[in-house]
């Protein structure tokens, strides 16, 4: 997992609401291990986050 932080790799996961666990445990565990990851329900929001623009979104 170190490679993600060393190279500044961001991971955006886009999934339907039915596939996202309510507490987003997988996202939290990955973040705690140094991976800059977010789970999104909307592709456009994921693209904005990946490009580094916050646009009022957390993270």
C-alpha positions as CSV (number, residue, x, y, z in Angstrom):
1,X,0.0,0.0,0.0
2,X,3.0,2.3,0.4
3,X,3.2,2.7,-3.4
4,X,-0.1,4.7,-3.4
5,X,1.2,7.4,-1.0
6,X,4.8,7.4,-2.5
7,X,3.5,8.2,-6.0
8,X,0.4,10.2,-5.0
9,X,-2.0,7.8,-6.5
10,X,-5.7,8.5,-5.9
11,X,-8.3,5.8,-6.3
12,X,-11.9,6.6,-7.1
13,X,-14.5,3.8,-6.9
14,X,-17.8,4.4,-8.6
15,X,-20.6,2.0,-7.6
16,X,-24.3,1.9,-7.3
17,X,-25.8,2.5,-3.8
18,X,-26.8,-1.1,-3.5
19,X,-23.1,-2.1,-3.7
20,X,-21.8,0.4,-1.2
21,X,-21.8,-0.7,2.4
22,X,-23.4,2.0,4.6
23,X,-20.4,2.5,6.9
24,X,-17.9,2.4,4.1
25,X,-15.5,0.2,6.1
26,X,-13.4,-0.8,3.1
27,X,-12.8,2.8,2.3
28,X,-11.8,3.6,5.8
29,X,-9.5,0.6,6.1
30,X,-7.7,1.6,2.8
31,X,-7.4,5.2,4.0
32,X,-5.9,4.0,7.3
33,X,-3.3,2.1,5.3
34,X,-2.3,5.2,3.4
35,X,-4.4,4.8,0.3
36,X,-6.1,8.0,-0.9
37,X,-9.4,6.4,-1.9
38,X,-13.0,7.5,-2.0
39,X,-16.2,5.7,-3.0
40,X,-18.6,7.7,-5.2
41,X,-22.1,7.1,-6.4
42,X,-21.6,9.6,-9.3
43,X,-19.0,9.5,-12.0
44,X,-18.8,13.2,-12.4
45,X,-18.0,13.7,-8.6
46,X,-15.3,11.1,-8.8
47,X,-13.7,12.8,-11.8
48,X,-13.7,16.1,-10.0
49,X,-12.1,14.6,-6.9
50,X,-9.5,12.8,-9.0
51,X,-8.6,16.1,-10.7
52,X,-8.0,17.6,-7.2
53,X,-10.9,20.1,-7.2
54,X,-12.8,19.9,-4.0
55,X,-16.0,21.6,-5.3
56,X,-17.5,21.4,-1.8
57,X,-17.0,17.7,-1.6
58,X,-15.4,16.1,1.5
59,X,-12.0,14.6,1.1
